[in-house]
């Protein structure tokens, strides 16, 4: 797909020309400047993977995360901590949970125990309770099957300090070595806490009146849905769709994703506090790109569902070319459930960048009603690579959006109308020698037959996030150019009827 008429040319220039010059001379020594994202959370140093314990409380979003502060590859897991009032600017806080004699601090969740069902509250303060897996490495090395158990800790000062429960662990493994990642919600109809737990190749549901005493209710997933690796990081969500309560179970899996390695599938159905009954066993993916994994939602947000994922893939996460830190989180996304076919129980989980991101961007260019097969040159006063591109087409045709630099490196994001699929091509996007499977094309199907199309791209220094057709198709991918991309073109074989196109940069 390279013989195109140029439809739109958007030249971009780096604001800090002296910094760019330094990077061009020695990109490795300027790794921090070249690769550190501008609006995606990264730890100041050390390793990061799964987002954990995400909760909203008193105007603050709390993001906890799997963290090894002493190295840039996976190691003894802690819970790191960051906070934000707007989901854009994040402030890293002191580490919240450290490994102890029971084990490392693996993935989990956090809730606000408003009614003090746990009895851990004091002086009228409702406790914030973290529920997490503890992984005992000596037990694993000894070949035992009881090295993953669930523990809790609580905070009475909005997550600043934590006290581990003296009776840990609160849920012991029934001698299953993959028994982890508890995601807990309050189920109002049954007045119980519900825990979704990843257990090897399926999810198990447990209930508790107090976050301490847990009873197994049911399980789902054996021999159903996508398999290829262990199931991880489940999340149970409810949506009000036209007055009907519909449930969605997110399940991350590694390997076995649609474009290799890690990915997250979702299951739609009904949940009564005991059993999850799927409407269909069709395999559905939340994000088709290679780099969105282990995503979970914030608790204590009411009807609103906001998710953040780990923006990486276990195929190469330990080897990506960053120096002081490893991994970033995706941009926060709002989840909604839409009916594909009324009366057929066919639903799609859609994602879109949270509206809070809008306040962080300023519009630098806006054009409407562009209908041409000839060159349309647009000059912009943009002083840096735009961080968001939105456009609407009246007719769906092939197109490519190409980000490039003067070193013959390019990232291509596009759509193949014949195959009815979106793609991200990073075969020549930059550094890729850290993993043989990184340099490839990733594909995703279009999930609607509409005549027109809307598309949003979020672009940071090393990532692109695609949201098409109202978030029905989503892709996330990393890239690592040796020098910053300084040019972008939108091109097509047959021309496009563009209803509008808008460019945005960070303020």
N, C-alpha and C positions, 0 to 999 in steps of 0.2 A: 504493500500500500504506500508507494512512494511517488507515483506519477500524478501530481496534484497541481491544480492552479492555486496560487496563493490567494486566499480570501482576505486575510487580516494579518497585519504585521504590527507587533507590539514591542518596540525596543525598550529594554530595561537597563538601567545603569545603577551601579553600586554607589551609595552615598559616600562611603569612606574609601576614596581611591587609594590612599596610602596603605590602608589595611589590605585592600585587594592586591596591591603590588607585593606586599610581604607574603601573602598567601601564595601568589603565583611563583615566587622564588623558592619557597619552602613550605608547601601545604601541610606537611606532617607536623612541623613544629608549631604551626598555627591551627592545630586541630580544634582547639577550643572555639576559635572564631569561625572556623569553617563549618563545623558540624553541630554546635550547640543550638538547639531550636530556639525560636523567638517566642512562640506562644504555645508550646507544649511542655508539660512539666518534665523536668529531669532532676535527679538529685545532684547536689553540688559535687559529690564524689562518690565513688563506689558503685556497686552493682544494684540494679533494681529489676524486679519482674512484677508479678501480679499486683493489681490494685486490691486493697483489703479494707474492710471496716468502714466503707464510705458512708458518711452520715451528715445530715444537715441539722444544725442546732444554733439557735439564737443568732441568725444572720451569717453564720460561718459554715462553709463546706469543709468537711474534714476528709482528707485523702490519706489513708494509711497504705503502706505498700511493703512488699517483700524486699528486703534490703540487706546487703552485706557491705558494711561501711569500710571494711579493711581491704577490699580488693575489687577488681573490675570484672571478675568472673563469679559465677554462682559459688556461694560459700555458706557458712553458718547463718541461718536466716534470723533476722530481726524484723520488727515492724517499724519502718520509717514513718514519718508523719509530715504532712503539709496542709496548710489552710488557705482558704481564699474566700473573699466576700462576693466575688463576681464570676468565678469559674474561668477567669482569664489570668489574673495575677496571682501566683501561688508563692507562699512564704514557707520555706522548709523549717520545720520545728525540730526540737531535740527528739532523739529516738524514743519511742514509746514502750516497746516491749523487747526485752533481751532474752536470749536462751537461758534455760535454767536446768536443774537436775532432771526434770521430766523430759526435756528435749528442746530442739529448736522451735522457733515460732513460725509455723507455716501459715498458709492462707486461711481466711475466715471473714467474719463480718462484725458489725457493731449495731446495736439498737439502743433506743432510749426507753428505759423501763419506766414509763410514765406512771403506772400504778404501783410501782415498787413491789412487783410480784416476787422478786428475788429476795426482798428484805435487805438489800445492800445499800439502799438509800439512807441518808442521815439528815436530820433537821429539815425535813420537807424537801430535800433536793433529790430529784429523780436521778438514779445512776445511769450513766452511759456504760453499757456492758459490751465488752468484746468477747466474741466466741471464735476460737481458733484451734487449728490442729497443732499438736506438739509431736515433733518427729524425733525419735530417740535413735541417733546415729549408731551408738554402740550396739543397740538391739538389732538394727538392720544388718550391721557387719557380722553379728553373731549368727545370722540366719534365722532369727525369730520372726514370727508373724504378728507380734503385738506391739510394734514400735510406733504406731500412729494412733493417737487418742485426742479427744476434744477437751479443751480447757476453757476457762473464762477468767476475765479480769474486769475490774470496774473502775470508773473515774467519777469523782464528784466535783471536778473543777473543769468540766468541758474538755476533757482529753489532755489536759496539761500534765497530769500525773496519774499513774495507774497502780492499783493494788491487785495482785493475783489472788484468786480465791483459794483459801486454805484447803478446800476439799478437792482440788484438781487431781486427776482429770474428772470431768463430770459425765463423760460418755466414753467408755472403754471399748476398744475394738474387739469383736468376736473372732479374734485370731485371723484377721484379714489385713494383709500388708498395705493395700491401697484403700484407705478409710479416712477421707480428708475433705477439707475445704467447706466447712459448714456455713451456709447462708441462712440466716434466721429472720423470720417475719412474724408479726402478730396476726393471727387469724381471728378476726372479730366474731364470725358466726359461732365458732366453737370455744371462744375465749381461751385460746391456747397459743403458745409459741410453736411455730412449725420450723423445723430444720430440714433443709435439703442438703444431702451429703453425697459426695462422689465416692462410689465404692467399686473400684476396678472398672467393670464394663457396664455399670448401671447407676441409677440414683436411688437412694433410699430416703424415705420421709420419716422423721421422728417428731413427736409432740411432747410438750412440757408445760406445766402450769407456772413454773418458776425459774426457768433457764438452768436448773440444776439437775432435776430428775427427768430423764428422757425415756420415752417408750417408742418402739418402732411401730409405725402405722402400715407402711406398704413400700413397694419399690416399683420401678419402671425402667425399661430399657434393654433388658437382656434379649438378644436376638432381634431387636427392633432398632430402626433408625440407623445412623451412620456409626460404623465401627472401623477401627484401624489402629487404634491406640487406646490408652486409658482415658476414661472420662474424668473431667476435672471441673472445678469452679462452677457449680450449678447456681442458678438464680431463679426463684419462683416469683412471678409478677402477675398481677391482675389488672385488667383493662375494662373500662366501661365502653362497650361498642354499641351505640344506638340503644342504650338502656339495658343491654345484656352484659353480664359479667363473664368475661372470657379470660382464661389463664394461659400463661406462656411460661415454659420451662427452658431456660438457657442452659446449654451444656457445652463446655469447651472440650476439645479432643486433640490429642497429639500422639502419633501422627494421624494422617487420614483426611486432611483438609482438601478442599476442591482444587487448590493450586499448590498442594504439597505442604507437608508439615502441619503446623498448628492452625486451628480454626474453631469457630463457634457455631453450633447448630441450634435451632430452636424448635420446640414442640408445642403445638397449640391444642388446648383441650379444656376440660372441666376439672375442678378440684374441690372436694367437699370437706377438706380438713383431714381426710384419711387417705383417699385414693385419687390419683391423677388419671383421668380417662382421656386419651388423645382422640381428637376428631379424625385424624388421618395418620398413617405411618409414613407419609411422604417425607423425604429428607429435605430440610430447608436450612439455608445458611444465612446467618445474620450479616456477614460481611464476606465477600468472595475474595478479597485481596489476601496476600500472604502475611500481612503484618497487623492483625488485630486479634488478640487472644486474651482469654481469661477475664473478659469484661464483665463487670457486675454493676448494679445500680445503687444509688444513694438511698438510704433509709430515711424515714421521718420527713418525707417530702409530699405526703398526701397522694393525690391522684397523679402528680407529675412523676414521670419516669426518666431519670437522667443516668446515662451509663458512661463509664470511662473504661477503656481497655488498655492492655499492655501492647505497645506498638513494636512488636518484634515477633520472632518465630524461633522455636527451639532448634530448628535446623542450623541456625547460624548465630544465635543471640550472644554466645560467648566470644564470637570472633569479629564482630563488626568493628570498623576502624575508628573507635573513639578511645581516648587515652585516660582521662580522669574519671569518667563515668561510663556506665553502659545502660542504655535503654531510655526511652521516653514513653509517656502515656499518650494515647490518642486525644484529640480534642473531645470535650464533653459533647454527648449526643442525646437528643431527646427522642425517646422511643414512643411510637404509637402503633396501634393495631388497626388495620383497615380490612373491610370485607372485600374479597375479590368477587364473590358471587353470592348474592343474597339468597338465603334459605339453603345454602349448600355447606355451611360451616367451613368455608374456605377463607382463610385469613392470611394476611401478609404483615409481618413485622417491619415497619419502616423506621428509618433513622434520619435525623437532620441535625446539623450543628445547632447547639443551643442558641437562643436569641441573645443571650448575654454577650456572645462574641461580637455582635454587631456594634456594640459600643466601643470595642477596641479597634475597629477599622474605620478608615475614612475613604470615601469614594474618590477615585482619582480619574476615572473615565467612564462615560456613559453614552451609548449610542443606541438608537432605535431604528427599526424598519430598514435593515440593510439587506437588499435583495440584489445580488450580483454574482456573476461567474468570473468577473475580472478582478484585477488587483484593487483592493481597497486599503490604502495606506492610512493608518491612524497614528498620529504623533501624540505622545502623552508627556506630562510633566512628572511622571513617576520617577522618584529618586531611588527606588529600591525595587527588587522583584516583588510583584504584587502577591499578597498573601491569600487573595480570594478572587476567583473568576466565576461569574454567574452569567449564563446565557440561556435564552429560550429560542427554539427553532419552530417554525411552522410546519416544516416537513422533515422527516427523519431520513438523513443521508449519511454516507460515510464521511468521517472527519477525523483529523488528528490535531492534537494540541502538542506542540513540540517545544520543550525547554532545552536550551543548548548553551554551550560556551565556545570559546575560540579554540578549544583543545579537542574538537571533534567528539565531544561527549554530549549525549542527548537522552532525555527521558521523553517517551511518547505516550500520551493518554488519548484514547480514541474510541471510535465505534465502527463496527463492521455491519452495515445494514443487511448484507446478504446472509450472514450468519446470525444476525440479531443478537450481537454480543458486544459488550464493552471490553476494552483491553488496556493493560498497562505494560509497556515494553521497556524494560530496563537492561536490555542486552548490551547497550553501549552507554549506559548512564554514568559510568565512572568506575570506582574501585569495586571489584567483585571477587578478588582472588581468595577471600577468606572462606568461601564456600562455593563448590562447583555448581550448585543448583540456584544460586542467587541470580545469576545473569540469565533471565528468561522472560517470556511473555506470560502474563496472568490474564485469564479471561473470566467474564461473568455474563450470564444471560440477562437480556432485557425482560422485565417482569410485567410489561404492559404492551398492548397493541395500539396505543394512542397514536394519532397522526403526527402530533408535535412532541417535542421533548424539552424538558428543562434539565439543566446540569449545573452543579456547583462543585468547584474544586477548591480545597484548602491546601495551600502550598507553604511549606516551611523549608528550612535549609536542607533537610534530608528526608522529607516525607511529603506524600500527596494523598489526600483523602477525597474520594469521588462520591457524590450523592446525586443520583439520577432519578428522574421521574418521581419527584416528591419523596426520595429516599427509599424507593422500592428496590433499587439496585445500589449497593454500597461496596466500595473497594478501598483498601488502605495498603499503601506500599512504601517501603523505605528506598532510598537511593543515596549514593555517596560519591558525588562528583569530586574530582581532585582539585577543581577550581570552581568558584560559584558560577551558576548559570546566569548569563547576562542577556539572553534573548529568548523570545517566545513568539511562535506563530501559530495561528489557527488556519489549517488548510483543508481543502476538500477536492474531490475529483470533479463534481458536477455543480458546485456552488451550493449555497445554503440560504434559505429564507430566514434570516435572523430577525426575530421579533425584538430582541434587545440583547445587549451585552454590557456588563458592568465590571469594572475592575476596582479592587480595594487593596489598600495597604495598611499596615499597622500604624496607629497613631504614634 
